[in-house]
Amino acid sequence: TLEAGQVGFRSGKYMASTDEIYLTVKGKGGHAAIKETYISPLLITAEILLELEKKFSACKIPSVLAFGRMHANGATNVIPDELKMDGTLRTMDEAWRKEAHEIIRQIAVSKAKSMGGDCDVNIMTGYPALVNDEQTTSRAKIFAEELLGKENVIELEQRMTGEDFSFFAQKIPACFYRLGTGNKSKGIISGVHTPTFNIDESALKTGMGLMTWIAVNELK
């Protein structure tokens, strides 16, 4: 987390595309004690997960494929007919992104069928990767150093989170930068998406001041 009074920039590829992955793994339900009568969608899902993890962990292009939710309406002794699993795909490369969709479909469907089941794959395309224009970002960074001092302007690392600003950056030369809101001395250290998130409100002055300073200098 950047401290209040700091800002961060990165030219070129900065944040990942974000797609939602929905798998419905289908088997055949039954009583857990009578193994020959059912095809467990849980076991099929486990095999799909392992195969996808093996494939994507070996990928040399920065990517994340992760699943955060599963639901199978069975019980301790009841095997359900199907399991639903939801996840996300993140990548910095648009060509690989399309290829990855097909790989997910192929692995999920073929693995399920090889075990006597099936799998419906629904991929909802989300934000594209965020790419900051080099010239626009370079100018904005210089303006920030003039206003805030070089010591308060940080070079950012690539991150696999997503940002809808990427749609603007596809259409016009753009610069997405980060505004520091933390303050360790005040205990303000929590990231976003946490119940303890807070900001040092002095960041509001920095944010409005820098945005104005960049706009005025761009107009010149």
FENDASUL-V146977 format. One record per residue. N is the residue number from 1. RES is the residue in three letters. PSI is psi as a letter, one per 20 degrees, with the letter a starting at -180 (999 if undefined). OMEGA is omega in whole degrees, 0 to 359 (none if undefined). BURIAL is b if it has 9 or more other ideal C-beta (glycine too) atoms within 8 Angstrom, else e. Layout:
n = (N | N)
res = (RES | RES)
psi = (PSI | PSI)
omega = (OMEGA | OMEGA)
burial = (BURIAL | BURIAL)
//
This chain:
n = (1 | 2 | 3 | 4 | 5 | 6 | 7 | 8 | 9 | 10 | 11 | 12 | 13 | 14 | 15 | 16 | 17 | 18 | 19 | 20 | 21 | 22 | 23 | 24 | 25 | 26 | 27 | 28 | 29 | 30 | 31 | 32 | 33 | 34 | 35 | 36 | 37 | 38 | 39 | 40 | 41 | 42 | 43 | 44 | 45 | 46 | 47 | 48 | 49 | 50 | 51 | 52 | 53 | 54 | 55 | 56 | 57 | 58 | 59 | 60 | 61 | 62 | 63 | 64 | 65 | 66 | 67 | 68 | 69 | 70 | 71 | 72 | 73 | 74 | 75 | 76 | 77 | 78 | 79 | 80 | 81 | 82 | 83 | 84 | 85 | 86 | 87 | 88 | 89 | 90 | 91 | 92 | 93 | 94 | 95 | 96 | 97 | 98 | 99 | 100 | 101 | 102 | 103 | 104 | 105 | 106 | 107 | 108 | 109 | 110 | 111 | 112 | 113 | 114 | 115 | 116 | 117 | 118 | 119 | 120 | 121 | 122 | 123 | 124 | 125 | 126 | 127 | 128 | 129 | 130 | 131 | 132 | 133 | 134 | 135 | 136 | 137 | 138 | 139 | 140 | 141 | 142 | 143 | 144 | 145 | 146 | 147 | 148 | 149 | 150 | 151 | 152 | 153 | 154 | 155 | 156 | 157 | 158 | 159 | 160 | 161 | 162 | 163 | 164 | 165 | 166 | 167 | 168 | 169 | 170 | 171 | 172 | 173 | 174 | 175 | 176 | 177 | 178 | 179 | 180 | 181 | 182 | 183 | 184 | 185 | 186 | 187 | 188 | 189 | 190 | 191 | 192 | 193 | 194 | 195 | 196 | 197 | 198 | 199 | 200 | 201 | 202 | 203 | 204 | 205 | 206 | 207 | 208 | 209 | 210 | 211 | 212 | 213 | 214 | 215 | 216 | 217 | 218 | 219 | 220)
res = (THR | LEU | GLU | ALA | GLY | GLN | VAL | GLY | PHE | ARG | SER | GLY | LYS | TYR | MET | ALA | SER | THR | ASP | GLU | ILE | TYR | LEU | THR | VAL | LYS | GLY | LYS | GLY | GLY | HIS | ALA | ALA | ILE | LYS | GLU | THR | TYR | ILE | SER | PRO | LEU | LEU | ILE | THR | ALA | GLU | ILE | LEU | LEU | GLU | LEU | GLU | LYS | LYS | PHE | SER | ALA | CYS | LYS | ILE | PRO | SER | VAL | LEU | ALA | PHE | GLY | ARG | MET | HIS | ALA | ASN | GLY | ALA | THR | ASN | VAL | ILE | PRO | ASP | GLU | LEU | LYS | MET | ASP | GLY | THR | LEU | ARG | THR | MET | ASP | GLU | ALA | TRP | ARG | LYS | GLU | ALA | HIS | GLU | ILE | ILE | ARG | GLN | ILE | ALA | VAL | SER | LYS | ALA | LYS | SER | MET | GLY | GLY | ASP | CYS | ASP | VAL | ASN | ILE | MET | THR | GLY | TYR | PRO | ALA | LEU | VAL | ASN | ASP | GLU | GLN | THR | THR | SER | ARG | ALA | LYS | ILE | PHE | ALA | GLU | GLU | LEU | LEU | GLY | LYS | GLU | ASN | VAL | ILE | GLU | LEU | GLU | GLN | ARG | MET | THR | GLY | GLU | ASP | PHE | SER | PHE | PHE | ALA | GLN | LYS | ILE | PRO | ALA | CYS | PHE | TYR | ARG | LEU | GLY | THR | GLY | ASN | LYS | SER | LYS | GLY | ILE | ILE | SER | GLY | VAL | HIS | THR | PRO | THR | PHE | ASN | ILE | ASP | GLU | SER | ALA | LEU | LYS | THR | GLY | MET | GLY | LEU | MET | THR | TRP | ILE | ALA | VAL | ASN | GLU | LEU | LYS)
psi = (p | q | q | p | i | q | q | q | q | p | q | b | p | g | q | r | q | o | q | p | p | o | p | o | p | p | c | o | r | a | p | h | i | m | h | i | i | r | o | o | i | g | h | g | g | g | h | g | g | g | g | g | g | g | g | h | h | i | p | i | p | o | q | p | o | q | p | i | p | q | p | o | m | b | a | h | j | p | p | r | h | r | p | p | p | p | a | q | p | p | r | i | o | h | g | h | g | g | h | h | g | h | g | g | g | g | g | g | g | h | g | g | h | i | j | j | b | r | p | p | p | o | o | o | p | c | q | r | q | o | o | p | p | g | g | g | h | g | g | h | g | g | g | g | h | g | g | i | q | h | i | j | o | q | p | q | q | q | q | j | r | r | p | i | h | h | g | g | i | h | h | q | p | r | o | o | r | q | p | p | i | r | n | h | h | j | j | n | i | q | r | r | k | q | i | j | p | r | q | o | i | i | h | h | g | g | g | h | g | g | g | g | g | g | g | g | h | h | h | 999)
omega = (177 | 177 | 174 | 185 | 177 | 172 | 182 | 181 | 169 | 179 | 177 | 182 | 183 | 182 | 190 | 168 | 182 | 176 | 177 | 183 | 179 | 178 | 171 | 183 | 187 | 175 | 176 | 183 | 178 | 178 | 185 | 183 | 184 | 192 | 184 | 184 | 184 | 172 | 189 | 175 | 178 | 178 | 177 | 180 | 179 | 180 | 177 | 180 | 182 | 181 | 178 | 180 | 180 | 182 | 187 | 177 | 178 | 182 | 180 | 175 | 180 | 184 | 171 | 168 | 184 | 179 | 185 | 181 | 172 | 175 | 174 | 189 | 177 | 178 | 182 | 182 | 180 | 176 | 181 | 178 | 184 | 177 | 176 | 182 | 184 | 181 | 182 | 173 | 178 | 176 | 178 | 189 | 186 | 178 | 178 | 179 | 180 | 178 | 181 | 177 | 182 | 178 | 179 | 180 | 184 | 181 | 183 | 183 | 184 | 179 | 179 | 182 | 180 | 180 | 176 | 180 | 178 | 180 | 172 | 182 | 177 | 180 | 179 | 183 | 182 | 183 | 171 | 175 | 180 | 179 | 179 | 177 | 187 | 182 | 180 | 181 | 179 | 179 | 181 | 180 | 177 | 179 | 179 | 179 | 178 | 185 | 190 | 185 | 183 | 183 | 181 | 179 | 191 | 173 | 185 | 172 | 173 | 179 | 185 | 172 | 184 | 184 | 182 | 173 | 181 | 177 | 176 | 184 | 175 | 187 | 183 | 176 | 189 | 175 | 174 | 178 | 184 | 180 | 178 | 181 | 184 | 174 | 185 | 182 | 178 | 181 | 180 | 188 | 185 | 177 | 175 | 182 | 174 | 181 | 181 | 181 | 178 | 176 | 166 | 188 | 173 | 177 | 179 | 178 | 179 | 183 | 180 | 181 | 182 | 179 | 178 | 182 | 178 | 182 | 181 | 180 | 176 | 180 | 177 | none)
burial = (e | b | b | b | b | b | b | b | b | b | e | e | e | b | b | b | b | b | b | b | b | b | b | b | b | b | b | b | b | e | b | b | e | e | e | e | e | b | b | e | b | b | b | b | b | e | b | b | b | e | b | b | b | e | b | b | e | e | e | e | e | e | b | b | b | e | b | e | e | b | e | b | e | e | e | e | e | b | b | b | e | b | b | b | b | b | b | b | b | b | b | b | b | e | e | b | b | e | e | b | b | e | b | b | b | e | b | b | b | e | b | b | b | e | b | e | b | e | b | e | b | e | b | e | e | e | b | e | b | b | b | b | b | e | e | b | b | b | b | b | b | e | b | b | b | e | e | b | e | e | e | b | b | b | e | b | e | b | e | e | e | b | b | e | b | b | b | e | b | e | e | e | e | b | b | b | b | b | b | b | b | b | b | e | e | e | e | b | e | e | e | e | e | e | e | e | b | e | b | b | e | b | b | e | e | b | b | e | b | b | e | e | b | b | e | e | b | e | e | e)
//
